[in-house]
């Protein structure tokens, strides 16, 4: 029978390490969501993306989540993406 746990734990993804850290600390996405005043699903989505808003990143750090387990803080501009100007044929 083959285990789903990697033999070398250094090859775990950031998300897997976050889940293990949360389990060891007894922290749930529901508990984090209460502190951030969002839904548990929103916290899970934030933590599984490659970037997250800087204010949410700072809030999670304030709650004790290690920086290496969080996505990169990045404030992306909201709204429609700017159009690319196409060159006009002469």
Helices and strands as residue ranges (DSSP letters): G 9-11, H 14-25, H 29-36, H 40-48, E 51-52, H 54-62, G 67-69, E 72-73
